Amino acid sequence: MTDLEFMDRAEAVLRAIEANCDRINDAGDADIDNQRVGGMVTLVFPDRSQIVVNLQKPLHEIWLAARAGGFHYKFDGQRWMDTKGQGEFFASLSRHASEQARVALAFAA
């Protein structure tokens, strides 16, 4: 994958995260504050815990930092998959965000 292809795909992930936060906030009581600065999105939950998603252009990876730890994702041609076999990015984001928000949340591409 070229740097340009990575940035196109990775930027789409960040836009999807922002759109999902808007949808979640409009539909329920989760109240997730999302802040975007360049290639990084920070989700802040009511208990002040955070999830940070940022792009690692030199490695062609997306990194997710949550209360549960740090995770790295590479594009496999179809989806962003954890480099240590822990699953797909949006499924993982949904799981970690649900834990931190204490309510079931669903993020999708």
Backbone as a ProteinNet text record, in pm:
[ID]
protein_1_A
[PRIMARY]
MTDLEFMDRAEAVLRAIEANCDRINDAGDADIDNQRVGGMVTLVFPDRSQIVVNLQKPLHEIWLAARAGGFHYKFDGQRWMDTKGQGEFFASLSRHASEQARVALAFAA
[TERTIARY]
85.3	0	89.7	54.7	131.1	88.5	169.7	133.4	-0.5	-24.8	-150.4	-269.3	-255.3	-363.2	-388.5	-281.3	-297.9	-375.1	-333.7	-399.5	-546.3	-579.2	-719.7	-802.3	-751.1	-824.8	-830.8	-719.6	-712.8	-797.5	-796.7	-881.3	-1028.7	-1065.2	-1203.5	-1242.4	-1147.8	-1173.5	-1199.1	-1115.9	-1134.4	-1267.3	-1303.5	-1434.2	-1548.1	-1534.2	-1638.6	-1652.7	-1541.9	-1546.9	-1625	-1593.7	-1663.5	-1812.8	-1847.3	-1988.1	-2060.3	-1993.1	-2052.8	-2078	-1984.2	-2003.6	-2125	-2138.7	-2254.8	-2384.3	-2386.5	-2505.2	-2536.9	-2435.3	-2454.5	-2507.2	-2449.9	-2493	-2635.9	-2673.3	-2809.1	-2913	-2872	-2967.1	-2982.8	-2890.5	-2897.8	-2835	-2799.7	-2746.4	-2596.9	-2524.9	-2383.6	-2297.6	-2324.5	-2252.8	-2101.6	-2059.8	-1918.2	-1871.4	-1772.5	-1712.2	-1599.3	-1602.2	-1492.6	-1423.1	-1290.3	-1207.4	-1106.6	-1099.1	-1007	-897.4	-774.5	-659	-571.1	-567	-486.7	-525.1	-428.7	-450.8	-483.4	-549.7	-582.8	-724.2	-800.2	-932.2	-928.8	-973.8	-983.4	-1129.9	-1171.9	-1307.7	-1300.5	-1382.8	-1385.3	-1523.3	-1525.1	-1648.5	-1689.7	-1814.8	-1863	-1776.4	-1711.4	-1625.8	-1485.9	-1467	-1342.7	-1236.5	-1268.9	-1174.8	-1172.3	-1066.8	-1049.3	-1011.7	-1043.9	-990.2	-927.3	-803.9	-732.9	-704.9	-741.8	-714	-623.9	-507.7	-420.2	-356	-316.4	-258.1	-107.1	-50.4	94.1	135.9	150.9	178	302.7	415.9	535.4	514.6	428.6	403.9	279.6	203	74.3	-17.8	-23	-107.1	-197.1	-305.8	-391.9	-375.3	-349.1	-331.3	-450.7	-492.3	-603.2	-551.3	-568.5	-530.2	-657	-685.4	-804.1	-761.2	-854.2	-825.2	-767	-811.1	-767	-627.2	-571.3	-437.3	-425.1	-314.3	-286.6	-292.2	-344.9	-367.2	-326.5	-269.9	-223.5	-301.5	-342.5	-423.9	-360.8	-357.6	-309.9	-423.8	-426.1	-527.2	-488.8	-580.8	-550.7	-603.4	-644.8	-702.7	-853.3	-913.8	-1057.8	-1093.8	-1020.9	-1054.8	-926.5	-941.4	-830.2	-828.7	-721.8	-712.8	-598.8	-621.1	-520.9	-397.5	-280.6	-156.5	-123.4	-192.1	-169.3	-289.2	-375.3	-486.1	-604.2	-619.2	-727.5	-854.4	-865.2	-989.3	-984.8	-1100.8	-1120.8	-1134.6	-1088.1	-1081.9	-1216.4	-1320.8	-1447.6	-1513.3	-1495.6	-1546.1	-1472.2	-1341.6	-1262.6	-1299.3	-1312.7	-1352.3	-1488.2	-1581.6	-1714.9	-1703.8	-1623.6	-1607	-1544.1	-1435.7	-1366.6	-1450.7	-1517.2	-1602.8	-1720.8	-1777.3	-1888.2	-1844	-1724.7	-1671.7	-1653.8	-1599.3	-1570	-1695.3	-1793.6	-1917.5	-2017.9	-1993.9	-2084.5	-2224.2	-2225.2	-2347.9	-2305.5	-2388.4	-2353.9	-2347.9	-2234.3	-2213.9	-2167.5	-2209.7	-2170.3	-2108.3	-1984.4	-1914.2	-1901.1	-1915.6	-1904.7	-1832.5	-1777.2	-1705.5	-1800.2
-117.4	0	123.5	220	344	434	536.1	632.5	699.4	732.7	797.2	704.1	577.6	480.6	465	456.4	446.7	566.5	686.5	807.1	812.9	773.2	772	676.7	556	456.5	495.2	542.5	576.8	700	799.5	918.2	879.2	782.5	734.4	674.4	606.9	550.9	663.3	766.8	878	949.2	969.3	1031.4	944	811.9	719.3	724.8	735.1	746.1	871	983.8	1108.7	1097.4	1039.6	1023.5	930.5	822.4	730	799	881.9	955.5	1047.3	1117.3	1204.5	1123.4	1009	922.5	871.3	825.1	772.2	880.5	1000	1109.6	1153.1	1152.8	1191.8	1088.2	960.9	852.9	811.8	853.1	801.3	892.4	833.4	907.9	887.8	841.1	808	932	1042.5	1169	1152.4	1115.2	1101.3	1230.9	1294.1	1412.4	1365	1405.1	1365	1488.7	1481.9	1593.8	1542.9	1613.4	1572.4	1676.6	1630.5	1715.7	1639.3	1684	1617.4	1471.6	1382.2	1239.2	1169.8	1241.5	1183.1	1223.5	1126.6	1151.7	1105.2	1192.4	1158.3	1153	1040.8	1025.1	1040.4	1127.8	1150.9	1110.9	1024.5	969.8	1045.8	1030.8	1105.9	1090.4	974.9	955.7	1014.7	1086.5	1153.5	1056.7	928.4	836.1	866.3	821.1	854	731.5	740.2	650.4	741.1	709.2	788	697.6	746.4	675.9	767.2	716.3	799.8	719.8	792.8	732.2	727.7	615.1	597.2	577.2	689.2	685.8	605.7	621.9	545.3	393.4	348.3	204.9	156.6	251.6	220.7	150.1	201.9	144.9	250.9	203	284.5	230.6	320.1	280.7	324.6	239.4	267.3	251	354.6	347.5	363.6	263.4	263	226.8	231.2	192.9	51.3	-35.4	-175.2	-194.3	-90.6	-103.4	-39.8	-69.2	-14.2	-123.6	-88.4	-186	-125.1	-208	-163.3	-238.8	-166.8	-225.3	-196.5	-299.8	-288	-327.9	-264.6	-296.7	-426.3	-523.3	-654	-668.5	-556.6	-560.2	-541.5	-569.7	-553.1	-478.2	-509.2	-451.1	-416.9	-334.5	-301.3	-406.3	-488.2	-598.8	-576.7	-620.2	-609.1	-690	-631.7	-698.8	-819.1	-833.2	-948	-1041.7	-1032.5	-1126.3	-1101	-977.5	-947	-895.1	-907.2	-873.9	-747.7	-712	-600.5	-469.5	-359.7	-229.6	-183.6	-177.6	-121.8	-209.4	-341	-430.4	-403.2	-384.3	-354.8	-218.8	-118.2	14.8	7.9	-66	-81.1	-143.6	-246.6	-316.4	-224.4	-156.7	-70.5	52.2	111	226.9	187	70.4	21.9	3.3	-52.6	-71.4	62.3	160.3	288.6	374.5	360.1	437	368.5	240.3	159.5	146.7	148.2	128.1	68.8	-15.9	-79.6	24	28	120.2	41.1	83.9	14.9	115.5	89.6	169.9	84.8	147.7	75.4	162.2	95.6	166.5	254.1
0	0	0	-80.9	-84.3	32.5	58.8	163.7	133.4	7.2	-31	-8.8	-45.2	-22	127.5	206.1	350.8	403.8	365.3	417.3	376.1	254.7	211.4	297.5	316.7	395.4	544.1	596.8	739.3	770.9	683.6	703.8	702.6	619.3	616.2	752.1	817.7	950.7	1050.8	1049.6	1143.5	1119.8	992	961.7	1010.7	995.5	1041.5	1193.4	1265.3	1411.1	1450.6	1387.8	1418	1387.4	1272.4	1234.7	1332.1	1373.7	1470.4	1603.7	1648.7	1774.4	1765.1	1652.4	1632.7	1638.3	1569.1	1567.5	1707.7	1778.4	1914.5	2007	1999.7	2086.6	2054.2	1926.3	1887.6	1928.7	1932	1955.4	2101.5	2188	2324.4	2426.4	2539.1	2652.6	2674.1	2572.3	2591.3	2614.5	2549	2566.2	2550.4	2428.9	2397.1	2331.5	2391.2	2332	2241.6	2114.1	2025	1972.2	1976.8	1934.4	1832.5	1719.7	1613.6	1598.2	1599.1	1572.1	1473.7	1350.1	1248.2	1233.5	1248.2	1234	1364.4	1455.4	1585.9	1627.7	1677.1	1734.4	1878.9	1968.6	2110.1	2149.2	2204.8	2256.8	2407.8	2462.9	2606.7	2657.4	2757.8	2812.4	2938.8	2981.8	3098.8	3224.1	3241.1	3359.7	3338.3	3226.6	3187.3	3132.6	3122.4	3058.4	2909.1	2842.4	2701.8	2619.8	2492.1	2390.7	2286	2249.2	2147.8	2028.2	1910.2	1785.1	1703.6	1664	1582.4	1470.4	1367	1248.3	1262.2	1225.5	1223.8	1078.5	1006.3	863	826.1	896.6	855.8	861.7	952.8	969.2	895.1	839.4	776.1	874.5	996.9	1102.6	1163.6	1223	1308	1448.8	1542.1	1681.8	1763.6	1854.8	1945	2087.2	2168.7	2310.4	2392.6	2475.3	2560.6	2702.2	2792.6	2931	2936.3	2845.4	2843.2	2785.4	2720.7	2665.2	2528.4	2461.8	2329.8	2224.4	2106.7	2000.7	1866.7	1778.2	1647	1539.8	1435.4	1328	1192.5	1107.5	969.9	876.2	759	658.9	588.5	585.9	526.4	383.2	324.9	190.7	193.9	311.4	328	455.9	565	695.5	770.3	873.7	963.7	1074	1075.2	1169.4	1268.7	1393.9	1498.8	1460	1481.2	1442	1529.7	1642.9	1731.9	1734.8	1633.3	1620.6	1712.4	1759.9	1853.9	1787	1654.7	1586.2	1502.8	1452	1360.4	1437.5	1376.7	1443.4	1499.6	1417.9	1465.3	1571.8	1562.8	1667.6	1798.4	1790.9	1910.4	1968.6	1881.8	1929	1997.1	1940.6	2001.5	2140.4	2152.1	2280.4	2385	2350.2	2446.9	2482.6	2385.1	2412.2	2500.3	2477.1	2559.8	2704.2	2723.1	2858.3	2929	2858.2	2920.6	2938.8	2849	2860.6	2953.2	2981.4	3063.4	3000.5	2869.3	2791.9	2657	2599.2	2472.2	2360.3	2291.6	2179.8	2059.4	1941.7	1817.5	1721.9	1682.8	1582.6	1457.6	1340.7	1213.9	1112.2	1011.8	904.7	824.4
[MASK]
+++++++++++++++++++++++++++++++++++++++++++++++++++++++++++++++++++++++++++++++++++++++++++++++++++++++++++++

